[in-house]
Amino acid sequence: MLPPFDLTQYYNAATGELTSGKCVERRLSDLKGCFADASAFEARLAAENPLLYAVAAVEPGQGEGDLHYGIGVLYPGKIGNEYFMTKGHLHAWRPAAEVYIGLRGQGVMLLEDESTGDSRMEPLTSNSIIYVPGHTAHRTMNTGNEPLVYIGVYPAKAGHDYQAIAEKNFRHIVIEKSGKPTLLPRMNRSESL
């Protein structure tokens, strides 16, 4: 039996808009503690509270085997030498994997294994696909000059655990160095919280 909701969505690759779906917007003030340069964060926030990103999520079912997906738009910009980024999260159901598909723009994803702390930076660009394994924290950064638009597909029961990241943050940061994204250890994790 087919479900009683629309099975087809249409999206605008330039804006990330979907024909329907729950939209969440995140402004700079929503990312307090994410950026390593707290003084640059506070200075920018005192001047303005820009929209950093929006995600339109489609969550059609909650049954075993159901999938959810969202289309994200992450705007270009920097706080100090760190790129605009998403809050980042683990999945509440830790074994859940996720797939990100780049539609437009230039970006990277920061991936961190929850148990070992191993981190890596992967390019997220138009026509790229990133597999995010279970038990892996992930955060997206826009490293270009135009909006970064992407789709994420994940199991319906995955859920989002933002609290774990808010408590200890990522062990690494991505900054612009010599004109390109560079992965560096976060110097003092407690200072950025």
N, C-alpha and C positions, 0 to 999 in steps of 0.2 A: 504494500500500500504506500503510495507516494504521500509525503507530508503536505499539510494544507498551506504552506507558505511558498513564496516565489523561490524557485531554484536558480534563477538567473539574475545576476546583478550586472550593471554596466558601470564602468568607472571612467574617469577622465584622467589620463596619465599625466597631464600637465598640472592638475590641481589636487589629485588624489580623491576627489569627490566620488561617492558611490550613490546609486539611485536610492538606496535606503541603508540603514545601519546606524548604530549608536556612535556618536562622535564625541571624543574626549580631546580637549585642548590643554596643552601644558605651556605655561608662561615661565619666564625666568624665575619668578618667585617660587614656583613649584619645584625647582631643582636646587634648593638650598642644600649645601653639603655635597653636591655632586662634583663641583669644580674644585680643583686643588688650590687655585689662587683665590682665596676667600676675599682678599682686599679688592681684586679686580671685579669679583662678583658683586660685592657691596657697592662699589662705585657705579657700576653699570645699572644696578637695581635702583640706586638713588636717582639716576637720570631718567630711566624708563623701565618698563616691565614688558619687554617684547614677547610676542608669541614665538616659541621655539619649535613646537611641532603639534600636529593633530593626527589622531588615528580614528578612522571610521571602522567599527567592528561589526561583523555579521556573525551572529551566534544562533544558528537556526535550530539546533537540537542539543539535548543533553544526554542522549543515549550512548550506550557502549558502541564505539566505532564512529561516532559523529565527529565532524571536524568543525572548527571555527576558523575564521580568517579576518584579517584586518588590513586596510591599506593605510600606510603612514606617509605623511609629508613632513619632512624635517627641513627647516629653513636654514639658509647659510648665515654664518656669523661666527664670532669668537668672543670668549671671555678671557682676557689676557691672550695667551697663545694656545688656549684650548678651544677646539671647535664646539659649536652648538651640538648638543647631544640629547639623547633620551635619558630618562631616569635609570633605565636598565632594570632587569629583574631576573629572578629565578622562577621556575614554575613551582606552584604550590604542590603539585604532584611531580616530584623531582624526576622520575624516569621519562617524562614527556620530552620529546624532541620537537623541533620546529624547523620550518624551511622558510627562508627569506628569498624573495625574488626581486631583483632590482629592475625598476621600470624607467627611471630617469635620474640623471644627476650623478654625482661622485660622492662616495662616502666610504666609511669603513665600519666594521663591527669589531668590538672588543669582546672576546670570549674568555671566560675564566672558569676552569674546573673547580667545582665547589670543594672537593676533598683535597686536592693537591695544591691548588692555587696557581697551577700552570696557566699562563695567559698567552694569547696570540691575537694578532690584528689581521682581519681578513678584508679584502676589498669588496665593497658593495656598490656596484655600478649598474647602469642599464645593461640588460642582458646577462647579468650574473645571478647565480643561485648559491646561497650559503646554507649548509646543513648545520644546525645547532644541536649537538647531542644532548641527551638528558643530563641532569646534574650540572648544567653549565649556565652560569650567569652570562647575560648578554646585554650589550649597550650599543647603540648606533650613533655615529657622528657624521655630520655633513662636512666634507672636506673640500667642497667645490664652491662655485659662485651662483648656483641656481638651486631651487628646491630639490631635495633628494626624495624620490617617490619610490615606495617599495610595498610589496605584499608579504605578510607573514601568515603561514598556515600551521595550525597546531591542533592537538586533540582537544575535544570539548572539555574534558575533565582536567586539562593542564592547569588552569588557574594562573594567577600572577602573584608572586611574592615580592613585593617592593620593600617590605620591612627589613628583610635580611640585608639588602643592599644599603638601605638607609642607616642601619646599625654599624656596618663595617666598611662599606664602599668597596670599590674594586682595588686590587693591589697595584694596578698599573693605570697610567693615564696616556692619552694620545694628544700630542701637541704638534703645532706646526713648527718645523725646524728646517731651515734652509729650503723653505718653500714646499715641503712635503710632510705628510703625516708620519710621526715618529712615536713608537711605543717606548715609554720610560716607566721605571718603578715610581710609585707614589712615595715621596720622601718620608712623610710622616702621616700615616693614615688617620690618626686621631685629629690632626690639625684641620683636615678638610671636612670634618663632620659638623 
